[in-house]
C-alpha cells in the first residue's frame, strides 16, 4: 500500500475534514497551516493574517482505493471557487481556497479539473482558485483536529452560520 498526500485550503479547516474523512482509502485528514513564511505558526498567527499561511487540510490517501481525481471532485464541491477574499463567513487571506499539489501529476489533474469546472457553466463568475506547489504543512493544535467529532453541536452551528451548506445546496445539490 503506497500512500500519497493531498493538501487543500477551503476556508475554515473544521468544515473541510468531514467531507474527506468518511471514505475507504482515506488514511487520515489533518487540519493545519500551509503556504506561509514563519515556522510552526499558531492558530493566532494564522488567523491574524500576518504569517501568510492558509488554514488547510492534508489528506493521506491510498490512490489505488481513492484516486486524487475523486479528492478534487469532493474539494470543488466544498468551496466557492469564484471567491478570492476567503470562504463564506471566513474572510481574509488565511481563508483563501487553494489547491496545493505535491507532484506534477497532481498539478496537471488539478489544473484540468479547475478548467473543466470553469467550462461547466456552473458559476456565473470566473473560477479563480489558485493551484500552487505544496509548502511545509504544520498540523494545527490538537483541539482543531477532527472537530466535527469532538464537538458536533458547535461544528453543526458553525456550518449553519457560515453559509457553506446553503452555497453547496445552491450549486451542487441538484
CORURLIN-V328834 format. One line per field, one symbol per residue. ss: DSSP state (H for helix, E for strand, C for the rest). phi: phi as a letter, one per 30 degrees, with the letter a starting at -180 (. if undefined). burial: # if it has 9 or more other ideal C-beta (glycine too) atoms within 8 Angstrom, else .. A space follows every 50 residues. Layout:
ss: ???
phi: ???
burial: ???
This chain:
ss: CCEEEEEEECCCCHHHHCCCCCCCCEEEEEEEEECCCCCCCCHHHHHCCC CCCEEEEEEEEECCCCCHHHHHHHHHCCCCCCCCCEECCEECHHHCCEEE ECCHHHHHHHHHHHHHHHHCCCCCCCCCCEEEECCCEEECCHHHCCHHHH CHHHHHHHHHHHCHHHHHHHHCCC
phi: .cdbcbbbcaiededcdeecdbbdjcdabcdabaicbbdhdcededddid didcdaccccbcddcbdeedddedeedcbcdcccckbhdccjddcddacc ccadddedddddddddddddidcdcddbedbbddceccedeedddheddd beddddddddddiddddeddcbdb
burial: ...##################...##..########.#..#...##.... #.###########..#.#..#########.#.#..###.#...####### ##...##.###.##..##....#...#.#.##.##.##.#...##.##.. ....#..##..#.##.##......
